[in-house]
Amino acid sequence: MRRALCRRRKSTWTSLQTEKFYDLEVISYLSPGCSHLRAVVVEFSLLRAALTLAGAKLSRSAYYGPLSIISFREDYPEPELRGPEWVKVRSVLSGICGSDMRLVTLSESMYLYPLTSFPLVLGHEVVGVVEEVGEKVRGVEEGERVVLDDVLSCRVRGVEELCPSCREGRYSICHNFDGGNLSPGMFTGFCRDTGGAWSDYFVAHEFQLFRVPGGVSDEAAVFTEPFAVSLHAALKSFPRDDEAVAVVGCGVMGIGVIAALRALGFKGEIIGVDIYKFQGEMAKRFGATRTVIAEEGGRVIEDLAEITGGRVYYPPREKPMFVGGGVDVVFECVGQAGTVDDSLRIVKPGGTVVLVGTAGKLSGVDWAPIFSKEIVVKGVLGSGEEKVNGGRRAFDLALDLFSKGRVNLSPLLTHKFPIEKWREALKVSL
């Protein structure tokens, strides 16, 4: 369950109470003008990790309790500009991403820990205001609203000879996330040198920053990063109009994929799959043709078989499977074992499953559909230069769609919390 947050107006905090929205972003306002930098900090240690995991068996509050790896600081050192092309940004709104929660709950794959440097300040989905610019910065000016492309690629790290991925504009799979003049980290919010958006300020290279158009509100702009990823995902395996698509998990990323497909011109069928009715309603609002909702008695595999003409069978001690039928492309937007397993079962022979949900180690996934149906599985991470409209960065495309009113994800923002209530924000995100 997610709620949105509280807004600072003059010297008081006022709450915005709206309908609950499960599995969506929690957004927080961070007040300016503080004499000390306030920040939500993660410091990893094996002892704290062990105590947290043990305590979480009794109460999920252990993930943000006094023995956890996360804490609130009122006098945390302010990050410094890393060079003349760097910018200091004041956080205005910042989201809680699934990757943030996986780190907090110690459920992230250890495969990525060498590319994370502690202590760190979380937060990478952000809209902010430029407070200070380095002497060589030309792309943004003080006082301008900006959003952040959080990828810490070659150019950001001061690596002069770009790696093969960065030369191709595929910044999110840079070869140098452990190199250059920064500590290891793939993204802002996972590198100790940049700070993060769950604080009063963070620093960024000007290459990471994009001006927010005047007609785009903060509440809409804060969704630029997840929507840029959704655009990248949609373009990863863009369907033909005579093909059928399933989007498994209709949270921010899933709805973002649905909105991206429609904005990019896809006219075929989109089936939204989720647990909750409210998500299903939002999926239809943003362009899903129909939905399969567990809360309404939906059965993912059986219902997709019926919709696409498959013949259902029930293997012993296993979930159902079907022969014939299936959708052409599945966008898996959760990253859990059950949803990945379902995605492999509902895609047609020769179809494609796009893993948007950053799945790590998963127990209980049956990989037999991959070889038995010759499924193509594609991963998605971040965004970059996308091959659409002659080639442009996904952030530019996202902001253009926002400014033209073709996409507005602000209805997904449901509640707001001030940074001081970070524990409450995490509690409703678990």
N, C-alpha and C positions, 0 to 999 in steps of 0.2 A: 504494500500500500504506500502511496506517496501523497504528500500534501505540498502545496506551494508555501510561500513564506510571508514575512512581515515587511512592510515598507516604512522607511524612515522619512517622516515629514516634520520638518523643523526639528524640535527636540524630543519628539515623542514617537513611539512605535505604534502603528495601527495595524491590526490584523485584517487579512482578507479571507473571509470564509466562503468557500464555494463547494460544489459537489466533490465527493471523494473520487480520486482516480488512482486505480491500482497500477503499480509497475511503471509509473511515469516519473519524470524528473522532479526533484525537490529543488527549489530555487531560493537563494538567500541574498538579501541586501546587506551590504557591508558599508557602514557609515564612514564618511571621510573625516579628516581633520583630527585624527587621533595622535597624541604625542608619542605613543608607543605602538608598534606594529602588532596588531592582534592576528592570531593565526591558529588554525587547526593543524596540528603537527603529528606526523607519524614517525616513530622511532622504533625500528625493528630490533628485537633481540629474541633469541631462542627461548629464554626463560619466560619473557612476557607472552610470547606466542603460545607456549605450553600452558601457562596459567589461564590465558584467554580461552583456549580450546577446551580446557577442562571445565572452566566456569560456564561456558556456553552450553554445556550439556544440562545444566540446571536452569540457566536463564540467559536469554539472548542479550540482556543488558551487559553481560561480560565483555561484549565486543567494544563497548564504549565506556566501560567502568575504569576505576582507578588503576587497575592492574593490566589494562589493555595496552596496545601499541599506539593508541591515539590519545591526544590530549589537547587542551586549549591553553594557549599562551597569550598573555597580554603584553609582553615585552620581548617578543621574538625578534632577532636581528633582521633588519630590513635588507632585502637583497640589493646588491649594487649593480649599476650598469656594467655590462661585461665588455663594453667597448664603445667606440664612437657611433656605431650603427644600432645601438640598443636604446630601448624606450622603457620608461617607468609608467605603469598603468595602474590606476585606481580601480579596484573591483566595484562594480555596481550590482550585477546579478551573476550568480554562479550556480550551476547545476550539480546535482549528485548523479554521477554516471555509474553504470553497472561495474565498470572497471574499478572505480573508487571503492565501491562496496565489497568487491572481491578482495581487495587489499585489506580493508578493515576487518573482514571476516576470515582472513587467512585462507581463502578458498582459491586464490589465484595460483596458476601453475608456477611451480618453482623454476621452470624453464626460463622465465622472464626476469628472475631476481638479479642475475648479473647485469642486466640492463636497467636497473633501478638503483638510485643512490640515496641513502638515508643520512640524517633526518631530512624529511621532505614535507612540503605543504601541499595538501591535495587541492584539486580544482583545476579543470581545463575547459569546461564549457562555460564561457564567460562573455559578458559585455561589460566594457569599462570605459574610462575616460583617460586620455593621455595627460600625464602630469609633468613629465620631463622627457626631453629628447637629447640624444647624443649629437655631437657636432656634425656628423656626417649623415644624419637622418634627413631624408627628403620626402618620404612617402606619407608621413603623418605629422600633425602639428599639435601643440599643447591645447587642451580643451576639446579636442575632437573625440567623438564616441568611436570605439573600435571593437571588433571581435577578434578572437585569437585562433589561428591555425596552430595547434599545440605541438605539431611534429618538430622535433629537434634534429633536423637533417644537416647535411654537409654545410650548406651556406650559413645556417644559424650557428654552427659550431666553428666557423672560421676555417673550414677545410678548403684550401684553394683548388685542388684538383678534385672535382666532383666525382663521386662514385658512379658506376654504371646506372644504378636506379635513379639517382638524382638527375643525371644527364637526360634521362627519359621522362622526367617529371613525376616519377613514382617515389615521392619523398618519404612516404610512410614505410617503405621497405629499404631505407637507407642502409648502406654497409658500415656506417661509422657512428652508430649510436653510442659507442664507447670511446670515441676519439675526439680530436679537436681540442678546443679550449674550455670544454664543459665536462663535468663529471658524467658518468654513465646515466642514460635516461633516454627513452624513446619519445617521451612527451613532457611538456610542461605539466607540473603536478606529480611527476615521478622522477624528478631530478633535483638534487639539493641546491643547485646553484641558481635556479630561476625563480624560486618561490612558486606559489600557486595561487589560484583565485579564491581559495577559502581563507583569505586574509585581506588586509586593507590594501596592499599593493603587491604586485609582482613585476618582473622585468621580462621583456621579450625583444627579440631581434625584429627590426622593421619588416623583414621579409615575412614574418608571421602575422602581421597586423593588417586588418582591412577596415576601411572607413564604413560606418553604418549610414546608409542613406537617410535623409531627413524624415521621410515618411514612415520609417520602420521604427516601431516602439522598442523599448528595452525588453519588454515581455516577449516580443517576437524575435528580436535579434539574439537573445540568449540561446535560441535553438539553432543558430547557424552551424555550429560545429557538428552536432548530431545529424542535421539535415545534409550537410556536406558529405558525411559518411554514407548517409542513405542514398544520395545521388551516385556516389562512387559504387555502392553495392548494386544499385539498379542497372548501371551501365556495365557492370561486370558480366552480366548475362542478360542483356536486354531482350525481351521476348518479341516475337512477331504478333501481330494482331489476331492471328488465327490460333494462337497458343493460349493455354491456361496457366495461371500462376497461383500458387498458395503462399501466403505470408503467415508463418507460424510464430505467434507472439505479437500481439498488437499493442505493445507499449510504444514509447517514443520512437525507437528505431523501426519497429514494424510499421507504424503509421507513417513515419518518414519515408519508408520505402514505397508504401502505397501512394503517398502524395507525389513522390519523385517519379514513379512510373507514369502517373497521369499527367504530370506537368511536362514530361518529356515526350508525351504523345501516344502512349500505349492505350489502345482502345479495347483490348481483349478482356477476358474474365479474370478477376482477382478474387480469390477466396481467402477471407481472413479467418484465422484459427486462434482461439484464445480460451481461457477459462471463464472470464467474467463478461457479463452482459454489457457493462458500460464500455469496456474496450471494443466489443463488437459494434456497438452503436457509433463509437468514434471512427472505427475502421470504415463503416459505411459512409459516414459523413465525409471522409477524405477520399473515397473512391472505390471501396471494395464493392463488388457485385453482390456477393452473399457472404455469410459467415457461418462458421461452425463453432458453437459456444458450449463448453462443458456445463456451465452453470444452468443452461437451458436444456440439458439432456443430450447435447451433441456428443457424438462418438467420432473422433477424428478419422480413424482408419475406415470404419464402416461407412461413414457419411461421405468421405471422399471417394470411396469405391462406388457408391451409389450415384454420386454426381457425375463421375467420369466413366461409368460403365464397366467397372471392375467386378471380378468374381471373388468373394471373400472366403477365406479358409482359416481354420483355427488350429494351428500347430499345437501339439501337446506341451503344456507348461510354458506357453509363449503367448505373446500378443498376436492378434490377428494379422494376416497379410492378405493381399489380393493379387490376382493375376488379370492382366489386361487393364485398361484404364490407367489412371494416374495423371498428374499434372506435368506440364513440360518443365517448369522451373519452380523450385521451392526456395524461398528466402527464409532461412531459420534465424530468428531474431531474439532468441532467449539464451542459448548457450548451455542448456542443461541436458543431461543424458536422455530424459524422456522425450524432449522435443526434437533432439537430433535423431533419435531412433525413429520417431514418428515421421520425420521428414524423409528419411531414407525409404520408408515403407510406402509413402504416398506419391513419390515421384515415379513417372512412367519409365519403362525401359529406355535407356539411352538419354534420359533427362539429366537435369543439372540441379544440384543442391548448393546454394550459396550460404556459407556460414557467416552471418552478420553478427551473431551473438558471442563471438570470441570464446568459443568453447575450449576449455583446457583438458585436464585429465577427467575422463568420463568413465564411470563404471556402469555396465549394463547396456551398452550400445551394441547391437548386433550389426556387424559390418557386412554380413552376407549379401544384403541387397546391392552393395557396391559392385562386387564381381558378378553376381548373378543377373544383374540388370545393366551392367556396364555403365553405371552412373558416373557422371563427372562431379567432383566435389571441389568447390572453389572457396578460398578464404578471403576475408575482407579485413583490412586494417586501415583506418584513417582515410585520407583522400590525397589527391594530387592534381596534376594536369589531366583533365578528362577529355576524351576524344569526342567532343560534341561542339557544334557551332564553330568549327574550325580549331578547336582546342582552347581550353581555358581552365583556370583553377576552379575546383569545386566550390570554394568559398565565394568567388566572384559570381558563379552561376546561382548559388543559393541566395545571395543578397539581391541579385537581379530579379529572381522570382519573387522574393519577399516584397521588393520595392514596387513591382508591377501588380501586386495584389493577387498573383496567381497561386501563391502558397502562403498560408498564415497558420503557424503552429501554436500561436499563443493560447488557444483554448486548452492546450495540454498542460498549461501552468495552472495548478489548482490551489496551492497554499504557499505562503512565504514565511520564513523564519529569519530573525536577525542572527548574526554569527554567534552571539552569546548563547543562543538556544540550539547549538549544534547537536547536542545529545538528543534533543527532541526530534530534530530533523532526521538523524540517523535511526532513531527508534521507529519512526513511521516508514522508513525506507526498507527496513529489514523484512 
